[in-house]
């Protein structure tokens, strides 16, 4: 079953959608990120004009009457700048808030053996569908939109992270040609981590 009349496009900055987008991202976000940011912190980062969580990276799937059906946060990793991200967090959360977020993030990345997305990749940071719109093909349309963005940017790979327990999402991504990337196992630590898989798709017909 597919729903007709769905429009997917860049978020035009209409903040009437802010709470709805925040709730969808919150529901799909990694538990550790929820513990780092909290719902209010996540909302603040989405509302900001800068940063990888900024509303400027979001695309919205809207129904015929403007209802929010799903969200996509995706970007080219070519211009990612870790120091700049830290400065954005500092401005949003203050010095001590920024320090706490950075320390927890670094511990998580060390324990999970993860790294920043490759520079030649198009990265899907978030993809989420509203509960009432699931099973209608919205997730597939959002993935198709992300792939079209990657091809337009002439990038050879599109990648994303997914919780290992989220088998439904993994099946969706696999149907779209994504494969799990072998990664080193998490290191043992006192810090509680969330098991996840990195998945990627090689694009063979990027725009020349």
Backbone as JSON, one array per atom type, in Angstrom:
{
  "sequence": "XXXXXXXXXXXXXXXXXXXXXXXXXXXXXXXXXXXXXXXXXXXXXXXXXXXXXXXXXXXXXXXXXXXXXXXXXXXXXXXXXXXXXXXXXXXXXXXXXXXXXXXXXXXXXXXXXXXXXXXXXXXXXXXXXXXXXXXXXXXXXXXXXXXXXXXXXXXXXXXXXXXXXXXXXXXXXXXXXXXXXXXXXXXXXXXXXXXXXXXXXXXXXXXX",
  "N": [[0.86, -1.19, 0.0], [0.62, 2.16, -0.88], [0.84, 5.65, -0.21], [-0.71, 8.39, -1.78], [0.06, 11.64, -3.19], [2.22, 12.57, -1.69], [4.69, 14.86, -0.77], [8.08, 15.48, -0.94], [10.65, 17.41, 0.23], [13.11, 20.06, 0.83], [13.18, 21.31, 4.17], [11.54, 24.23, 4.76], [12.04, 25.95, 6.78], [9.84, 26.53, 8.28], [8.76, 26.75, 11.39], [6.58, 25.61, 12.56], [6.63, 22.95, 12.26], [8.55, 22.05, 13.99], [8.27, 20.79, 16.57], [7.02, 18.4, 15.85], [8.93, 17.25, 14.12], [11.05, 16.99, 15.93], [9.98, 15.06, 17.7], [9.76, 12.82, 16.02], [12.46, 12.38, 15.33], [13.5, 11.99, 17.87], [12.25, 9.58, 18.61], [13.51, 7.84, 16.88], [16.16, 8.07, 17.44], [19.49, 7.13, 18.65], [19.76, 5.49, 21.81], [21.91, 6.38, 23.48], [22.49, 8.94, 22.48], [20.14, 10.21, 23.15], [20.43, 10.2, 25.91], [22.62, 11.87, 26.09], [21.77, 14.37, 25.04], [19.06, 14.89, 25.73], [15.54, 15.58, 25.34], [14.93, 18.32, 25.06], [17.44, 19.41, 24.45], [17.94, 18.15, 22.0], [15.89, 19.27, 20.47], [16.73, 21.93, 20.47], [19.09, 21.74, 18.97], [18.09, 20.95, 16.49], [16.58, 23.17, 15.82], [18.53, 25.03, 15.41], [20.59, 27.05, 13.2], [22.93, 26.01, 12.28], [25.16, 23.15, 12.12], [25.2, 19.5, 12.26], [22.76, 18.51, 12.99], [21.03, 20.45, 12.33], [18.04, 22.1, 11.18], [18.37, 22.85, 8.6], [19.46, 20.77, 7.18], [17.43, 19.01, 6.9], [14.88, 17.17, 5.2], [11.44, 17.1, 4.52], [8.67, 14.9, 4.53], [5.59, 15.45, 3.4], [2.05, 15.25, 3.67], [-1.01, 15.48, 1.63], [-2.47, 17.55, 2.87], [-0.55, 18.93, 4.21], [0.32, 17.57, 6.43], [2.74, 16.1, 8.61], [4.6, 13.42, 7.58], [7.01, 12.07, 7.52], [10.61, 12.26, 8.06], [13.83, 13.27, 6.86], [17.2, 13.5, 7.46], [19.98, 14.42, 5.96], [23.22, 14.58, 4.36], [26.08, 15.71, 2.48], [29.2, 14.42, 3.36], [31.48, 15.71, 2.75], [32.09, 18.27, 3.57], [32.15, 18.2, 6.3], [33.08, 19.31, 9.51], [34.72, 18.82, 12.29], [35.87, 20.44, 14.48], [34.35, 22.78, 14.05], [31.77, 21.85, 14.55], [31.96, 21.37, 17.28], [32.26, 23.97, 18.22], [29.77, 25.02, 17.54], [28.14, 23.5, 19.24], [29.12, 24.45, 21.66], [28.22, 27.11, 21.6], [25.49, 26.67, 21.67], [25.01, 25.24, 24.06], [26.64, 26.24, 26.04], [29.79, 26.48, 27.86], [30.32, 24.36, 29.81], [28.27, 22.59, 29.33], [28.84, 21.93, 26.69], [31.38, 20.75, 27.05], [30.73, 18.45, 28.52], [29.11, 17.06, 26.68], [30.96, 16.6, 24.6], [32.92, 15.01, 25.86], [31.39, 12.7, 26.54], [30.63, 11.94, 23.99], [33.12, 11.36, 22.8], [34.0, 9.21, 24.38], [32.04, 7.36, 23.7], [32.55, 7.04, 20.94], [35.14, 5.98, 21.01], [34.73, 3.58, 22.4], [32.95, 2.26, 20.71], [34.41, 2.01, 18.45], [34.04, 3.75, 16.28], [33.97, 6.2, 13.62], [34.09, 9.49, 12.1], [31.82, 10.11, 9.36], [33.01, 8.94, 6.13], [34.8, 11.14, 3.91], [34.05, 11.0, 1.26], [31.48, 10.2, 1.21], [27.88, 10.17, 1.17], [25.87, 10.97, 3.75], [23.29, 9.61, 5.72], [21.81, 10.91, 8.35], [19.48, 10.89, 9.96], [16.44, 9.12, 9.56], [13.04, 8.88, 9.58], [9.7, 7.83, 10.15], [6.35, 8.79, 10.69], [4.29, 7.2, 13.17], [1.61, 6.64, 12.33], [1.89, 6.58, 9.62], [3.38, 4.49, 8.79], [4.27, 1.63, 6.81], [3.3, 2.53, 4.44], [5.02, 3.13, 2.44], [6.53, 5.41, 2.81], [9.07, 5.52, 4.03], [10.64, 4.26, 2.07], [10.39, 6.13, -0.02], [11.71, 8.3, 1.12], [14.31, 7.26, 1.34], [14.87, 6.91, -1.39], [14.9, 9.58, -2.12], [17.14, 10.49, -0.69], [19.13, 9.01, -1.98], [18.98, 10.11, -4.54], [19.89, 12.68, -3.96], [22.54, 12.07, -3.25], [23.56, 11.12, -5.68], [23.27, 13.4, -7.24], [25.15, 14.97, -6.02], [27.36, 13.73, -6.88], [28.59, 11.67, -5.46], [30.11, 8.6, -4.44], [29.18, 6.79, -2.58], [26.57, 6.01, -0.29], [25.74, 6.2, 3.08], [24.72, 4.98, 6.36], [23.74, 4.65, 9.83], [22.37, 2.13, 11.92], [20.42, 0.87, 14.56], [21.26, -2.27, 15.92], [19.23, -3.84, 16.89], [17.07, -3.0, 15.48], [15.61, -4.52, 13.34], [13.64, -4.34, 11.4], [14.1, -1.89, 10.11], [16.62, -2.45, 9.08], [15.99, -4.45, 7.22], [14.49, -2.94, 5.4], [16.46, -1.17, 4.44], [18.19, -3.02, 3.29], [16.62, -3.97, 1.18], [16.8, -1.81, -0.44], [19.31, -1.96, -1.39], [21.4, -1.59, 0.41], [24.2, -2.65, 2.35], [25.52, -4.34, 5.2], [28.34, -3.06, 6.81], [31.35, -4.55, 7.68], [32.63, -4.13, 10.92], [34.97, -3.39, 13.6], [34.51, -5.1, 16.76], [32.79, -3.64, 19.62], [34.77, -2.15, 22.21], [35.39, -3.41, 25.54], [34.03, -1.75, 28.32], [33.37, 0.5, 31.07], [31.47, 2.19, 30.25], [28.24, 2.36, 29.1], [27.13, 1.15, 26.04], [25.47, 1.33, 22.83], [24.48, -1.15, 20.69], [25.04, -1.16, 17.25], [24.73, -1.1, 13.66], [26.65, -0.32, 10.8], [25.66, 0.64, 7.6], [25.94, 0.61, 4.06], [25.68, 1.79, 0.65], [26.86, 1.32, -2.56], [27.1, 3.56, -5.19], [26.8, 3.22, -8.54], [26.35, 4.73, -10.74], [26.88, 7.5, -10.59], [26.42, 11.02, -11.09], [28.16, 12.47, -13.78]],
  "CA": [[0.0, 0.0, 0.0], [1.37, 3.42, -0.92], [-0.01, 6.83, -0.08], [-0.51, 9.33, -2.88], [0.09, 13.05, -2.82], [3.31, 12.87, -0.77], [5.7, 15.8, -1.28], [9.32, 15.44, -0.17], [11.51, 18.52, -0.16], [13.82, 20.7, 1.94], [12.42, 22.03, 5.19], [11.65, 25.65, 4.4], [12.24, 26.76, 7.98], [8.57, 26.73, 8.97], [8.95, 26.16, 12.7], [5.39, 24.89, 13.01], [6.94, 21.52, 12.21], [9.69, 21.76, 14.85], [7.95, 19.81, 17.6], [6.75, 17.13, 15.19], [10.21, 16.71, 13.67], [11.79, 16.59, 17.12], [9.43, 13.82, 18.23], [10.12, 11.72, 15.13], [13.89, 12.11, 15.48], [13.69, 11.45, 19.21], [11.83, 8.18, 18.62], [14.43, 7.04, 16.07], [17.55, 8.35, 17.81], [20.19, 6.17, 19.49], [19.55, 5.77, 23.25], [22.99, 7.15, 24.07], [22.33, 10.34, 22.09], [19.06, 10.72, 23.99], [20.98, 10.48, 27.24], [23.53, 13.0, 25.98], [21.14, 15.64, 24.71], [17.72, 15.11, 26.25], [14.61, 16.02, 24.29], [15.07, 19.77, 24.88], [18.7, 19.65, 23.75], [17.75, 17.73, 20.62], [15.06, 20.29, 19.82], [17.56, 23.12, 20.29], [20.02, 21.5, 17.87], [17.33, 20.94, 15.24], [16.14, 24.55, 15.55], [19.7, 25.87, 15.1], [20.88, 27.28, 11.78], [24.2, 25.35, 11.95], [25.38, 21.86, 12.75], [24.71, 18.35, 11.51], [21.36, 18.27, 13.36], [20.27, 21.65, 11.97], [16.88, 21.94, 10.3], [18.78, 23.13, 7.22], [19.79, 19.49, 6.54], [16.26, 18.15, 6.89], [13.84, 17.12, 4.19], [10.19, 16.66, 5.12], [7.65, 14.24, 3.72], [4.31, 16.05, 3.8], [0.86, 14.74, 3.01], [-1.76, 16.45, 0.81], [-2.93, 18.71, 3.64], [0.58, 19.48, 4.94], [0.64, 16.81, 7.63], [4.1, 15.56, 8.62], [4.59, 11.97, 7.44], [8.33, 11.53, 7.78], [11.72, 13.21, 7.99], [15.13, 12.8, 6.4], [18.33, 14.4, 7.72], [21.07, 13.84, 5.17], [24.17, 15.61, 3.93], [27.39, 15.3, 2.01], [30.2, 14.49, 4.43], [32.68, 16.35, 2.21], [32.37, 19.53, 4.24], [32.06, 18.04, 7.75], [34.17, 19.99, 10.22], [34.54, 18.47, 13.7], [36.03, 21.61, 15.36], [33.22, 23.69, 13.87], [30.64, 21.26, 15.25], [32.16, 21.59, 18.71], [31.99, 25.38, 18.48], [28.32, 25.18, 17.48], [27.61, 22.95, 20.49], [29.48, 25.37, 22.74], [27.32, 28.26, 21.55], [24.13, 26.25, 22.01], [24.87, 24.67, 25.4], [27.56, 26.82, 26.99], [31.08, 25.78, 27.96], [30.28, 23.1, 30.55], [27.38, 21.69, 28.59], [29.61, 21.47, 25.53], [32.43, 19.84, 27.51], [30.12, 17.19, 28.88], [28.68, 16.38, 25.45], [32.14, 16.15, 23.85], [33.54, 13.88, 26.57], [30.55, 11.51, 26.38], [30.7, 11.53, 22.58], [34.42, 10.75, 22.54], [34.01, 7.89, 25.01], [31.2, 6.48, 22.88], [33.23, 6.73, 19.68], [36.26, 5.09, 21.31], [34.22, 2.26, 22.77], [32.27, 1.63, 19.58], [35.32, 1.96, 17.31], [33.42, 4.44, 15.15], [34.66, 7.38, 13.14], [33.25, 10.41, 11.35], [31.56, 9.55, 8.03], [34.06, 9.2, 5.13], [34.61, 12.39, 3.18], [33.46, 10.79, -0.06], [30.18, 9.56, 1.42], [26.67, 10.93, 1.47], [25.48, 10.35, 5.02], [21.94, 9.76, 6.24], [21.9, 11.04, 9.81], [18.21, 10.45, 10.51], [15.29, 8.86, 8.71], [11.98, 8.46, 10.5], [8.33, 7.91, 9.62], [5.37, 8.88, 11.77], [3.66, 5.89, 13.42], [0.39, 6.43, 11.56], [2.2, 6.53, 8.19], [4.25, 3.35, 8.51], [3.69, 0.64, 5.92], [2.74, 3.2, 3.27], [6.09, 3.41, 1.49], [7.18, 6.71, 3.07], [10.49, 5.28, 4.26], [11.27, 4.0, 0.76], [10.47, 7.39, -0.76], [12.76, 9.11, 1.74], [15.59, 6.68, 0.92], [15.06, 7.26, -2.8], [15.26, 11.0, -2.17], [18.53, 10.59, -0.24], [19.99, 8.48, -3.04], [19.01, 11.11, -5.62], [20.78, 13.74, -3.49], [23.91, 11.57, -3.33], [23.95, 11.07, -7.1], [23.41, 14.78, -7.7], [26.42, 15.46, -5.45], [28.42, 12.94, -7.51], [29.28, 10.91, -4.41], [30.05, 7.19, -4.81], [28.66, 5.92, -1.51], [25.62, 6.56, 0.67], [25.83, 5.35, 4.26], [23.87, 5.3, 7.5], [23.88, 3.79, 10.99], [21.07, 1.63, 12.37], [20.52, 0.02, 15.74], [21.27, -3.69, 15.57], [17.94, -4.41, 17.26], [16.03, -2.5, 14.57], [15.69, -5.42, 12.18], [12.72, -3.88, 10.36], [14.8, -0.87, 9.34], [17.7, -3.11, 8.33], [15.39, -5.12, 6.06], [14.15, -1.89, 4.44], [17.69, -0.69, 3.81], [18.7, -4.1, 2.44], [15.81, -3.98, -0.04], [17.25, -0.69, -1.27], [20.68, -2.2, -1.84], [22.41, -1.33, 1.44], [24.82, -3.82, 2.96], [26.2, -4.09, 6.48], [29.79, -2.92, 6.7], [32.03, -5.18, 8.82], [33.32, -3.18, 11.79], [35.52, -4.03, 14.8], [33.56, -5.17, 17.88], [33.0, -2.62, 20.65], [35.67, -2.48, 23.3], [34.75, -3.51, 26.85], [34.22, -0.52, 29.07], [32.33, 0.79, 32.05], [30.48, 3.05, 29.61], [27.2, 1.59, 28.41], [27.04, 1.52, 24.63], [24.32, 0.82, 22.11], [24.94, -1.91, 19.55], [24.48, -0.68, 16.01], [25.4, -1.53, 12.43], [26.83, 0.65, 9.72], [25.25, 0.09, 6.32], [26.26, 1.51, 2.95], [25.32, 1.39, -0.71], [27.73, 1.89, -3.58], [26.36, 4.1, -6.33], [27.63, 2.95, -9.71], [26.01, 5.62, -11.85], [26.88, 8.88, -10.12], [26.4, 12.03, -12.16], [29.52, 12.84, -14.19]],
  "C": [[0.88, 1.23, 0.0], [0.39, 4.58, -0.82], [0.32, 7.79, -1.21], [-0.46, 10.76, -2.36], [1.18, 13.42, -1.84], [4.32, 13.79, -1.45], [6.91, 15.74, -0.37], [10.23, 16.57, -0.67], [12.18, 19.12, 1.05], [12.86, 21.39, 2.9], [12.63, 23.52, 4.94], [11.83, 26.55, 5.61], [10.97, 27.06, 8.73], [8.63, 26.0, 10.31], [7.68, 25.56, 13.29], [5.64, 23.39, 13.04], [8.0, 21.1, 13.23], [9.38, 20.67, 15.87], [7.71, 18.43, 16.98], [8.03, 16.47, 14.71], [11.01, 16.21, 14.86], [11.29, 15.25, 17.65], [9.78, 12.63, 17.34], [11.59, 11.36, 15.27], [14.16, 11.48, 16.84], [13.34, 9.96, 19.25], [12.82, 7.28, 17.9], [15.88, 7.14, 16.53], [18.15, 7.25, 18.69], [19.95, 6.51, 20.96], [20.65, 6.61, 23.87], [22.88, 8.63, 23.72], [21.2, 10.97, 22.9], [19.58, 11.07, 25.38], [21.92, 11.68, 27.21], [22.78, 14.33, 25.9], [19.87, 15.92, 25.52], [16.84, 15.65, 25.14], [14.76, 17.52, 24.01], [16.35, 20.1, 24.12], [18.6, 19.27, 22.28], [16.94, 18.77, 19.86], [15.87, 21.55, 19.53], [18.51, 22.94, 19.11], [19.31, 21.48, 16.53], [16.92, 22.36, 14.85], [17.3, 25.44, 15.11], [19.91, 25.99, 13.6], [22.16, 26.58, 11.33], [24.25, 24.0, 12.63], [24.74, 20.73, 11.99], [23.27, 17.99, 11.86], [20.47, 19.44, 12.96], [19.12, 21.34, 11.03], [17.25, 22.18, 8.84], [19.15, 21.85, 6.46], [18.56, 18.6, 6.35], [15.42, 18.3, 5.63], [12.59, 16.54, 4.85], [9.32, 15.96, 4.09], [6.3, 14.72, 4.24], [3.17, 15.44, 2.99], [0.11, 15.83, 2.26], [-2.23, 17.68, 1.56], [-1.81, 19.29, 4.52], [0.94, 18.73, 6.2], [2.02, 16.17, 7.49], [4.05, 14.03, 8.63], [5.93, 11.34, 7.79], [9.39, 12.58, 7.62], [12.98, 12.5, 7.52], [16.16, 13.87, 6.73], [19.53, 13.79, 7.03], [21.96, 14.96, 4.66], [25.37, 14.94, 3.27], [28.37, 15.44, 3.15], [31.46, 15.22, 3.99], [33.09, 17.58, 3.01], [32.22, 19.43, 5.76], [33.3, 18.64, 8.42], [33.97, 19.76, 11.71], [34.76, 19.66, 14.62], [34.86, 22.6, 15.25], [31.99, 23.17, 14.6], [30.76, 21.49, 16.75], [31.87, 23.05, 19.09], [30.49, 25.66, 18.45], [27.68, 24.67, 18.77], [27.91, 23.87, 21.66], [28.54, 26.56, 22.78], [25.91, 27.88, 22.0], [23.99, 25.88, 23.49], [25.79, 25.28, 26.43], [28.79, 25.95, 27.16], [30.95, 24.41, 28.62], [29.35, 22.1, 29.88], [28.08, 21.1, 27.39], [30.67, 20.46, 25.96], [31.87, 18.47, 27.85], [29.7, 16.39, 27.66], [29.88, 15.82, 24.7], [32.78, 14.94, 24.53], [32.71, 12.62, 26.38], [30.6, 11.02, 24.95], [32.01, 10.83, 22.27], [34.51, 9.35, 23.15], [33.2, 6.91, 24.18], [31.92, 6.08, 21.61], [34.42, 5.8, 19.91], [35.76, 3.68, 21.59], [33.6, 1.53, 21.59], [33.16, 1.5, 18.35], [34.71, 2.64, 16.07], [34.21, 5.68, 14.8], [33.66, 8.28, 12.44], [32.98, 9.82, 9.98], [32.68, 9.87, 7.04], [33.74, 10.44, 4.32], [33.92, 12.2, 1.83], [32.09, 10.14, 0.03], [29.07, 10.59, 1.55], [26.04, 10.24, 2.66], [24.03, 10.66, 5.37], [22.03, 9.76, 7.75], [20.64, 10.52, 10.49], [17.23, 10.15, 9.37], [14.22, 8.29, 9.61], [10.62, 8.71, 9.85], [7.37, 7.95, 10.79], [4.65, 7.55, 11.94], [2.44, 5.62, 12.55], [0.64, 6.3, 10.06], [3.09, 5.34, 7.83], [3.52, 2.31, 7.67], [3.1, 1.22, 4.65], [3.8, 3.58, 2.24], [6.81, 4.73, 1.7], [8.67, 6.54, 3.26], [11.24, 5.03, 2.96], [11.41, 5.27, -0.05], [11.56, 8.29, -0.19], [14.15, 8.58, 1.36], [15.88, 7.0, -0.54], [15.49, 8.71, -2.95], [16.72, 11.18, -1.75], [19.49, 10.1, -1.32], [20.09, 9.47, -4.2], [19.92, 12.27, -5.24], [22.24, 13.31, -3.64], [24.4, 11.56, -4.77], [24.14, 12.48, -7.64], [24.71, 15.4, -7.19], [27.62, 14.7, -6.0], [29.26, 12.19, -6.47], [29.07, 9.41, -4.65], [29.37, 6.29, -3.8], [27.63, 6.7, -0.7], [25.63, 5.63, 1.88], [24.94, 5.85, 5.38], [24.19, 4.32, 8.63], [22.49, 3.36, 11.45], [21.3, 0.74, 13.59], [20.41, -1.45, 15.34], [19.93, -4.35, 15.88], [16.82, -4.0, 16.31], [16.06, -3.31, 13.27], [14.76, -4.98, 11.05], [13.39, -2.84, 9.48], [15.91, -1.5, 8.51], [17.15, -3.83, 7.1], [15.02, -4.1, 4.99], [15.39, -1.43, 3.7], [18.27, -1.76, 2.88], [17.92, -4.18, 1.13], [16.23, -2.87, -1.0], [18.73, -0.81, -1.64], [21.76, -1.9, -0.84], [22.92, -2.66, 1.99], [25.51, -3.43, 4.25], [27.7, -4.07, 6.26], [30.44, -3.6, 7.9], [32.82, -4.14, 9.62], [33.89, -3.93, 12.98], [34.48, -4.08, 15.91], [33.83, -4.07, 18.89], [33.98, -3.09, 21.7], [34.88, -2.6, 24.61], [35.04, -2.24, 27.65], [33.12, -0.41, 30.12], [31.19, 1.57, 31.4], [29.49, 2.2, 28.82], [27.08, 2.07, 26.98], [25.84, 0.84, 24.0], [24.81, 0.12, 20.85], [24.26, -1.41, 18.28], [25.29, -1.24, 14.84], [25.53, -0.35, 11.49], [26.46, -0.04, 8.41], [25.59, 1.1, 5.22], [25.81, 0.91, 1.62], [26.27, 2.09, -1.68], [26.9, 2.33, -4.77], [27.23, 3.99, -7.57], [27.39, 3.91, -10.85], [25.89, 7.05, -11.36], [26.94, 9.84, -11.31], [27.81, 12.43, -12.51], [29.67, 14.33, -14.4]]
}
